[in-house]
Structure formats: C-alpha cells, structure tokens
Amino acid sequence: MQTRDFVYVEDVAKANLAALESKARGAYNIGTGNSITINELARIILEATNSESPIVHVEPRPGDIRHSQADTTLASEKLGWKPETSLEQGIKKILDYLFG
C-alpha cells in the first residue's frame, strides 16, 4: 500500500522551463500534489494495456519510504506552474509512443 506522486515527464520539462524563465530562486517540489498506491498504479496499467497479468507483491526495499506526495504550492505560486497531464493520460501517451 505504498503511495507515490507520479508526474508526467512533459510536465516536469515544463516546470524546468518555467524555472529557467523565472526570476524566482530556490528549490521547488515538482509533482501532481496527489498520491496513488502502487496497487492502483498497477491496476491502471493493466487496464490501459488490456493485460491479465497478475500483480506480484514483494517486500519493501530497505530504506524505502511508505508514502510520498509532493507539495507543489511554491511551484504554483512562484513559477506559475501546475501539472497538466493526469496519470491515466500520461500512461496512454507513453503507450501510444511505444506501441503506436
């Protein structure tokens, strides 16, 4: 039931461009501000690929954090950046790119 905040790579690139073009300085969290369980991610991928593969659970890696979610408030306020691509849209874009 670990959670992560997945952000589409194009949104990350846009965040970097926003930072480059801004006079703002500092460190900014880039993410969606939403977390999803790894189980839910697996389910979304299985649905997107029409796969019937089983989901295999293993022990967490040593030192792995249980939950991760970015606070993107500063990126929004200082850079004017917000993510534009949902997880489902991002997965579809990746699959379209890989498999046409």
C-alpha positions as CSV (number, residue, x, y, z in Angstrom):
1,M,0.0,0.0,0.0
2,Q,2.9,2.3,-0.6
3,T,2.0,5.6,-2.2
4,R,3.8,7.8,-4.7
5,D,3.2,11.0,-6.5
6,F,3.8,10.3,-10.2
7,V,4.2,13.3,-12.6
8,Y,4.4,13.1,-16.4
9,V,7.8,13.9,-17.9
10,E,6.4,16.6,-20.2
11,D,5.1,18.4,-17.1
12,V,8.5,18.1,-15.5
13,A,10.1,19.6,-18.6
14,K,7.6,22.5,-18.5
15,A,8.4,23.1,-14.8
16,N,12.1,23.3,-15.6
17,L,11.3,25.8,-18.4
18,A,9.2,27.9,-16.0
19,A,12.0,27.9,-13.5
20,L,14.5,28.9,-16.2
21,E,12.3,31.8,-17.4
22,S,11.5,32.9,-13.9
23,K,13.5,35.2,-11.6
24,A,12.5,33.1,-8.7
25,R,15.2,31.1,-6.9
26,G,15.2,28.1,-4.6
27,A,14.1,24.5,-4.6
28,Y,10.6,23.5,-5.8
29,N,8.7,20.3,-5.5
30,I,7.5,19.1,-8.9
31,G,4.7,16.6,-8.8
32,T,1.0,16.4,-9.0
33,G,0.3,17.0,-5.4
34,N,-1.7,13.7,-5.4
35,S,-0.5,10.3,-4.3
36,I,-1.6,6.9,-5.6
37,T,-1.0,3.5,-4.2
38,I,1.3,1.3,-6.2
39,N,-1.5,-1.2,-6.4
40,E,-3.7,1.4,-8.1
41,L,-0.9,2.2,-10.5
42,A,-0.6,-1.5,-11.4
43,R,-4.4,-1.7,-11.9
44,I,-4.4,1.4,-14.2
45,I,-1.5,-0.1,-16.3
46,L,-3.3,-3.4,-16.5
47,E,-6.4,-1.7,-17.8
48,A,-4.6,0.5,-20.2
49,T,-2.8,-2.5,-21.7
50,N,-5.7,-4.9,-21.6
51,S,-3.4,-7.2,-19.6
52,E,-4.5,-10.0,-17.4
53,S,-1.0,-10.3,-15.8
54,P,-1.1,-11.0,-12.0
55,I,0.1,-8.3,-9.7
56,V,3.0,-9.6,-7.7
57,H,3.7,-8.2,-4.2
58,V,7.2,-8.2,-2.7
59,E,8.7,-6.9,0.5
60,P,9.6,-3.2,0.5
61,R,13.2,-2.3,-0.2
62,P,15.3,-1.4,2.8
63,G,15.1,2.3,3.5
64,D,12.1,2.8,1.1
65,I,9.6,5.4,2.3
66,R,6.0,4.3,2.7
67,H,4.2,7.4,1.4
68,S,5.4,10.2,-0.9
69,Q,3.4,13.2,-2.1
70,A,4.8,16.5,-3.4
71,D,3.7,19.9,-2.1
72,T,3.7,21.9,-5.2
73,T,2.4,25.1,-3.7
74,L,5.7,27.1,-4.2
75,A,6.0,25.9,-7.8
76,S,2.5,27.1,-8.5
77,E,2.9,30.4,-6.6
78,K,6.5,31.3,-7.7
79,L,6.8,29.7,-11.1
80,G,3.1,29.8,-12.2
81,W,3.5,26.0,-12.9
82,K,0.9,23.3,-12.5
83,P,0.8,19.8,-13.9
84,E,-1.4,19.4,-16.9
85,T,-1.3,15.6,-17.5
86,S,-3.2,13.1,-15.4
87,L,-1.7,9.8,-14.6
88,E,-4.0,8.0,-16.9
89,Q,-3.3,10.4,-19.8
90,G,0.4,10.1,-19.2
91,I,0.3,6.3,-19.3
92,K,-1.8,6.5,-22.5
93,K,0.8,8.9,-24.1
94,I,3.6,6.5,-23.2
95,L,1.9,3.5,-24.6
96,D,1.0,5.4,-27.8
97,Y,4.6,6.4,-28.1
98,L,5.9,2.9,-27.5
99,F,3.4,0.9,-29.5
100,G,1.7,3.4,-31.8
